[in-house]
Amino acid sequence: MLPARFAAALALVVSIVGAQTPTPVTTEEHRPRMAGSSTGYIDEAIVGSEIRFRFDADFDLQNPDRAEFFYAKCGCYRNGSPPTDPNAPGPGPGQAQKINLQELQLHLEYAPNRRISILVETPVRFIQFTPVPGSGSLPNHAGMGDVRAGFKFAVLAGESRYLTFQFRTYFPSGDSFRGLGTNHYSVEPTLLYYQRVGERLAVSGEFGDWHPIGGSSAIPLTNQNGFAGDILIWGLGAGYDVIKNEDYRITPVVEFVGWSILSGLVTDTATKSTSGVTIANVKLGARLSVGAHNSFYAGYGRELTPTSWYSNIVRFEYRFAF
């Protein structure tokens, strides 16, 4: 009798459990985390949580106060020689002929889901000045730069593509008198795209606008326009996995990155408009991805246009995704 009763009870439990509707598993939960983009200069379209350490070395950066993008309006305007601006917030009293700049950056990004993330970037700058002969001294400086914070929202988040809106705000945390910041807030809305083509090839792109809020007065001071200006930022890149297995991937990358300056001024042999200037660079590099979390990048870039920010740039990066 006991086995029969036990069998009946077991049958009853099975019938009850079987009658319950199973909890559906969404495609989002089933889908494995997409590997990060292989690009080194174009911003990441794929939304995810990561910690990134980056080192940049820029060589022969000329006209660093152009549109107040790299740093604030030259402090040489404070020295009393016409035209003057006693409130010019940039480094001085000399005028920079060119600078070499190194920057260490910590990037923190957290994504509660696959479509949205929040991010913050904290840079530390090291600047070596070469002043225009006879313009005055410019001592080298180092310290915290302008902190950036923002978010990403993936408009599309598919199996092989991402279309993402990114918004960053630049805070004037760097000491502008030492060339460590711009002395004004800026916002940067950007549209980012990632597309995987087949098993090994992926392309990435970006298009955005760096927009200053405030900024220094123009020269002469009666000018209605400011020294800072709007800058369109655009880029297109591709990476191909030459080696791809379960343990690691090696991906050579080529990128074209550009800036189209819409307004603003620059200190050159004289103060002049920088509106209408387009600067383009080519970037060559490679990314080593190890397992599901670790990624290393090394790259080199150089100018393609007669007008440039810097003549050469070297970048090294480590990224940990989680």
N, C-alpha and C positions, 0 to 999 in steps of 0.2 A: 504493500500500500504506500509506503513512504516514497519509493521511486516514482510511483504514479502521481502522487501529490506534488512532488518536486518538479516533475516534468510539466505538470499543469501550471504551476506557479511560474516556471521559467517561460512557458509559452505566453502567459499573460503579460509578463514584463516585456518580452520581445514585441508583442503586438502593440503595447503602449508606446514603446520607443519608436517603433516603426511608423506609428501614426503621426509622430511629430514632424513638422516641416523643417528640413535641414536649413541651417543658417547659410545664406548665399555668400560665396567668396567673390569679391569684386575683382574685376580685371586689374584694378589699381593695386590690390594686395598681391595678386598673382605675379604681376610684372616685376622682374628683377630690376634693381637700381641700375640706371644707365650709366655707363662709364663717362667720366668727365671729358670735356672737350680737350683736344690736344694743343690748341692754340696757346701762344705765350703772351701776345700783346692785345688781341681782340678779347673783350670781356666775355666771360662764361655765360652762355645762354641757359645751360642746364641748371635747374634749381636743386640745390642740395646743401647739406650741412658740411662745412669744411673749415679748416685752419690752414692759412697759407703764409709762408714766409718768403719775401721777395727782396732781391738786391738788384738795383740798377746803377750803372755807371755811365753817365753822359759826358761826352768829350766835346770840347770846343763849342759850347752852347753860346750863341751870339744873340744880341738884343734880348736879354732875359726879361726885360719889362714889357715886351711886346703884348699889347692888349691886357696887361696885368694877368697873364695866364700862369707864368712860372713864379714870378714874384712881383712885388709892388713897384710903382713908379719910381724911377731912379732918384736916390737921395742927393744927386748932384745939383738938383734944382734948389736945394736949400742953401747953397754956398754964396748967394748974393749976386752971381753973374746973370744978367738977363738972358732968357726969361726966368723969373724966380717963382718959387712956390715954397714958402716956409713950412708948409704942411706935407710936403712930399714924403711918403712913408717908406721908401725903399732904402737900400744900403747906400752909403756915401762916406765921405764927401766926394770921392772920386766917381768916375763913370766907368762901368765895366766894358772892356773891349770884348771879352769873352770870359766864360767861367767853365770849370769842370765841376760836376755835381754827382755825388753818390747819395743814394737813398735806400734805407732799410724800411721795409713796410710789413706790418702785421695785419692780416686780413682775417676777420672772424665773421662767419656766416652761419646762421641757424635757420633750418627749414622745418617747420612743424608738419608740413606735407609736401607733396611733389610740385605744388604750384606756387607757393609763396615762401619767401625767406626775408630775413632782416640781416643787415650787414653793417660792419664798422671797420674802418681802415685807419691805422695810426702810423704815420711816417716819421722817420728821423733823417734829417738832411746833414750832409757835409759839403761845404762849398769852398772852392779855391778860386779866387778872383785874379784876373789879369786886367789891370786898369788901363784906360787910355792914357798914353804918355802925357804927363803934365796936368792931368785932371785932378789929382789928389790920391790919397791912400785909400785902399780897400782891404782891410784885414780879413783873413779867412774865418769862417764861422761854422758852427755845428749846433744842432738842437732839434727839438720837436717841430715838425711842419704842420700844415693845415690838416686837421682831422676830417675824415669824410664818413658819413653815415647815410643809410638809405634802405631800400627794399627792392625785391624782385617779385614780379607776378607773371607766371607763365600763361599766356593767352592760349597757346597750344602746348600740350605735353603728351606727345604720342610715343609710339614704340621707337621711332627713328628720327623724330624731329622735335625741336622746341622753338617756339616763338615767344619771346619774353620781353616784358617792359621792365626796365630798371630805372630807378630814380635815386640820385645821390645828392646830398647837400654837403658843401664844403664850408667848414667853419674856420674863421680866421684865428686859429690857435698858435700859428707860427709867428715868431718875432720878425715883422716885416723889415725893421731897421737892420737886421742881419741877413736879409735875403731868404728867410725861412718860410715866408708866407706872403699872401697877396694883400692882406689888410682889409679884405671884404669877404662877405658871404657870396657863394655861387651855388647854382642848382644845375643839375645835368640829367635831363630826361633822355633815355637811350632805348632804342629798339634793337634787340639782340636775336640772332637766328642761328640755329644749328641743324644740320641735315646730314644724316648718315646715308651714303650711297654704296650699297653693297655691304660686304663684310669688312672691308679694309679702309675705304675712303670716306672722309667726312669733310664737309665744308662749313665755314662759319662766317658770319657777317655782323656788322654793327652800324648804326646810324643814330647820331644824337646831336644835342646842342648844349654847349657849355655857356651858361648865361650868368654874368656877374650881377650881383645885387649891390648897388652902391659903387664903390671904387673911387679912385682919385679924380681930382679936377683935371680938365684938359689944360693944355698950354697953347695960347694964353688962357689965363683963368676966366676970361669973359666968354670963352667958347662954350656953346650950349651942350656940346657932347662931352662925355667923360673919357678918361684915359683907358679904362677897361672896355672890352668889346666882346660881342657874341662870336663864338667859334663853333662851326659845324665840325663834328668828328665822324669819320667814316672809315670802314675797313672791310677787307675781304681776305679770307685765308682758307687753306686746305691742308689736311694732314693725311698721310697714308701709312698704314701699319705694315712695315716691311717684315717685322717679326711679331707674331701673335700666337700665344699659347695660354694655357691655364695659369701660368705663373707670372708672366710679364708681357708687356708690349713695348716695342720700340717704334716711334712714329716721327719721321722727319716732317717738318712743317714749314710752309712758306706763307707769308702774310704781306699784304699791302695796306698801309695805314696812312690816313691823310687828315689834314686840318684845313678848313676853308674859313678864313678870318673875314667876318662881315663888317666889323667896326672896330674902333679903338685907335690908339696911338702907340708910337714906339720911339725910344730915344736912340738916335743914330748919330750921324755927324750933325744933325739938327732934329728937332722934334717934328715928326711927320706922321701922316695917316698910314695905318697898316691895312685898311679896308681893301678887299679884293685880292689879298695874297692867299695863295694855296701852297701848302707844304705837303710833300709826299715822301714816305719812307718805304723801303723794303726790309722785311725782317725774315731771317733764316734761322732755324733752330731745330731742336729735336726734343721729344718728350719720352721719358722712360716711366712706364706705369708698372708698379709691382703689386701684384695681388689686387684686392678690391679697394684698398684704402690709400696706398702711397703712390706719389707721382713726383717726378723730378723733371725740370725743364732747364735747358741752356740755350741761349739765342743771341744773335748779333744783328744789329740793324744799322743802316746808313741812309743818308739823304739821297733823293732822286731828283729834287728840284733845286734851282739856283738859290732860292730862299729856303732856309732851314731853321729848325730849332737848334739841333746839334748835328755835328758831322757824323758821329758814330755813337752807338749805344750797345752795352753788353748787359744781359739780364740772366740771373740765376734764380730758380724758384723751387721750393718744396711745398707740396700740397698734401694734406691729410684729410681725406673725406670720411665722414661717419654718418 
